[in-house]
Amino acid sequence: MTIDTKRISQLKSELENKSIKEIVARSYQEFGDKLAMTTAFGYSGIVLMSIVKEVIPDLPIYFIDTRMHFEETLKLAEKIKKEWKLNIIYISTQYTEEELEVLIGKDAYKKNPDLCCQYRKVEPLLSILKTKDAWLSSIRRDQAVTRESIDVIEIDARGVVKINPMYNWTKDQTWMYIRKYDLPYNPLHDQFYPSVGCKPCTSPVDKGGNERDGRWRGMPKVECGIHAFNNKKKEKKDNEEC
């Protein structure tokens, strides 16, 4: 797909300050069956899926099964798929565990987590994105410093059109919505896991900690690589220091 950057800029102006429901509906109007969503069944994703269920229930929603998820995550995925009747599609690496061990080594998540994420998460995602024109994501600005500059719609660092309907929502706002509408969520969130990823790379966080402090604890890693950010704030700072 050739991306019309001018059109994306126009859509950004149009979608800013709209409700999640309005953003989702307008995105489908613009991209139709070339629109998809991904989820890891975190609490933000639950909110976005609940709205997708109302607006475009047939939308393909891709869940990347890394084969290392918590049992709680897998049970929630099955519950939502069954009860909400959403078009949730499981995708995974094309390699067997034996093949992965040859390619990236045993317990790569300990020795080279970036490479582990590349094979288990990023490559399955890219195989889907190459068939789509736009991607719905539930990430928010307040989740991490890496996400502070995201826009409602943007062209990410891979050149993919990405729509973030919850970009300006806060953690508190998201949880208030979940409680107001009694939405299901991963019980690990009640056990001090604000962000839930693969079991070996996720740990609980002390009360008041950063939302992603429990991911890859002790490593200089905040993101798995699924989201490719443009780092606009960092670029601006670098330019100012030149």
C-alpha positions in Angstrom: 0.0 0.0 0.0 1.2 3.5 -0.8 0.4 5.7 2.2 -1.2 9.1 1.6 0.6 11.1 4.3 -1.6 14.1 3.6 -4.7 12.0 4.1 -3.3 10.6 7.4 -2.6 14.1 8.6 -6.2 15.1 7.7 -7.6 12.1 9.6 -5.4 13.0 12.6 -7.0 16.4 12.8 -10.5 14.9 12.3 -10.0 12.2 15.0 -8.3 14.2 17.7 -10.6 14.6 20.8 -13.2 12.2 19.4 -14.6 9.4 21.5 -13.1 5.9 21.2 -16.3 4.7 19.6 -16.2 7.6 17.0 -12.5 6.8 16.2 -13.2 3.1 15.7 -16.2 3.8 13.5 -14.4 6.4 11.4 -11.4 4.1 11.1 -13.6 1.3 9.7 -15.3 3.7 7.3 -11.8 4.7 6.0 -10.1 1.4 5.8 -12.9 -1.2 5.7 -11.7 -4.9 5.6 -8.1 -3.7 5.4 -8.4 -2.7 9.1 -7.3 -5.1 11.9 -6.7 -5.0 15.7 -4.2 -6.7 17.9 -4.6 -7.5 21.6 -2.7 -9.2 24.4 -5.8 -9.0 26.6 -4.5 -6.3 28.9 -7.0 -4.1 30.6 -6.8 -1.3 27.9 -7.3 -3.9 25.2 -10.5 -5.1 27.0 -11.9 -1.6 26.9 -11.1 -1.2 23.2 -12.5 -4.7 22.3 -15.7 -3.9 24.2 -16.2 -0.9 21.9 -15.2 -2.8 18.8 -17.9 -5.4 19.8 -20.5 -2.6 19.4 -19.2 -1.0 16.3 -17.5 -3.7 14.1 -17.9 -7.1 15.8 -16.5 -8.9 12.8 -13.2 -7.0 12.9 -10.2 -9.4 12.8 -8.6 -9.2 16.3 -5.2 -10.9 16.4 -3.8 -12.5 19.5 -0.1 -13.4 19.3 0.3 -16.7 21.1 3.9 -16.7 22.2 3.4 -20.1 23.9 4.6 -18.5 27.0 1.5 -16.7 28.2 0.1 -17.0 31.7 -2.7 -19.5 32.1 -4.9 -16.5 33.3 -4.3 -14.7 30.0 -5.2 -17.8 27.9 -8.4 -18.4 30.0 -9.4 -14.7 29.5 -8.8 -14.9 25.8 -11.1 -18.0 25.5 -13.8 -16.4 27.7 -13.9 -13.2 25.6 -13.9 -15.1 22.3 -16.8 -17.3 23.5 -18.9 -14.8 25.3 -18.4 -11.7 23.2 -18.5 -13.6 19.8 -15.6 -11.6 18.5 -13.5 -12.6 15.5 -10.4 -13.3 17.6 -7.6 -15.1 15.6 -4.7 -16.7 17.3 -1.3 -16.4 15.5 2.1 -17.7 16.4 5.6 -18.2 15.2 5.9 -20.6 12.3 8.7 -22.5 14.1 8.4 -25.4 16.5 10.0 -25.1 20.0 12.8 -27.4 18.8 13.5 -25.2 15.8 13.4 -22.0 17.9 16.0 -23.5 20.2 18.3 -24.0 17.3 17.6 -20.5 15.9 17.8 -18.4 19.0 19.2 -20.7 21.7 17.7 -22.3 24.8 16.0 -19.9 27.2 16.6 -17.0 24.8 14.3 -14.8 26.9 17.0 -14.8 29.5 20.0 -14.2 27.3 18.6 -12.3 24.3 15.1 -11.2 25.0 15.0 -8.9 21.9 15.7 -11.9 19.7 13.1 -14.0 21.5 10.5 -11.3 21.1 11.4 -10.9 17.4 10.6 -14.5 16.6 7.7 -15.0 19.0 5.9 -11.7 18.6 7.2 -9.4 15.9 7.5 -11.8 13.0 3.9 -13.2 13.5 2.6 -9.6 13.7 4.4 -8.5 10.5 3.0 -11.4 8.6 -0.5 -10.0 9.4 0.3 -6.3 8.9 1.5 -6.9 5.4 -2.0 -7.9 4.4 -3.7 -4.8 6.1 -3.7 -1.1 5.5 -4.2 0.0 9.1 -3.9 -1.3 12.6 -5.9 -0.6 15.8 -4.0 -0.7 19.0 -5.0 0.0 22.6 -1.7 1.6 23.8 -1.9 4.9 25.8 0.5 7.8 26.3 0.7 7.3 30.1 1.9 3.7 30.0 5.6 4.4 29.4 8.0 7.0 28.3 8.3 5.2 25.0 4.6 5.9 24.4 4.4 9.5 25.5 4.4 10.9 21.9 1.9 8.6 20.2 -0.9 10.2 18.2 -4.5 9.1 17.6 -3.4 8.0 14.1 0.2 7.9 12.9 2.6 6.3 10.5 4.9 4.3 12.8 8.6 3.7 12.4 7.9 0.7 10.2 5.8 2.8 7.8 2.5 1.2 9.1 -0.7 3.2 9.6 -1.5 2.8 13.3 -4.6 4.0 15.1 -4.5 4.5 18.8 -8.1 5.3 20.0 -7.1 5.3 23.6 -4.0 7.4 23.1 -5.0 10.1 25.6 -6.8 8.0 28.1 -5.3 7.5 31.6 -4.9 4.4 33.7 -7.6 5.6 36.1 -10.0 6.5 33.3 -9.6 3.1 31.8 -10.2 1.2 35.1 -13.2 3.4 35.8 -14.7 2.3 32.5 -14.0 -1.4 33.2 -15.8 -1.1 36.6 -18.6 1.0 35.3 -19.5 -1.6 32.6 -18.4 -4.6 34.7 -16.0 -5.8 32.0 -13.9 -9.0 32.5 -10.2 -8.6 32.9 -7.1 -10.6 33.7 -7.1 -11.4 37.5 -3.3 -10.9 37.5 -4.0 -7.2 37.5 -5.3 -7.6 41.0 -2.1 -9.3 42.0 0.1 -6.3 41.2 0.7 -7.1 37.6 -0.2 -3.8 35.8 1.1 -5.1 32.5 1.0 -8.8 31.6 3.2 -10.3 29.0 5.0 -13.7 28.7 5.3 -15.5 32.0 9.1 -15.7 32.2 9.5 -12.0 31.5 6.7 -10.5 33.7 6.8 -9.9 37.4 4.6 -8.0 40.0 5.2 -4.3 40.6 5.2 -2.5 44.0 2.2 -0.3 44.5 2.8 3.1 42.8 5.3 1.7 40.4 5.4 2.4 36.6 3.0 0.4 34.6 5.7 -1.5 32.7 8.2 -1.8 35.5 7.4 -5.5 35.8 8.4 -6.3 32.2 11.9 -7.6 31.7 12.9 -6.6 35.2 16.6 -5.9 35.5 17.1 -5.5 31.8 17.3 -2.3 29.7 14.2 -3.3 27.8 10.7 -1.7 28.0 9.1 -2.8 24.7 8.9 -6.1 23.0 9.2 -4.7 19.5 5.6 -5.0 18.4 5.2 -1.2 18.6 7.8 0.7 16.5 7.9 4.3 17.8 9.1 7.3 16.0 10.6 8.8 19.2 9.6 12.4 18.2 10.5 13.8 21.6 13.9 12.3 21.7 14.6 13.5 18.2 13.6 17.0 19.2 15.9 16.9 22.2 18.8 15.6 20.1 18.3 18.4 17.6 18.2 21.0 20.3 21.5 19.7 21.7 23.3 19.8 18.3 
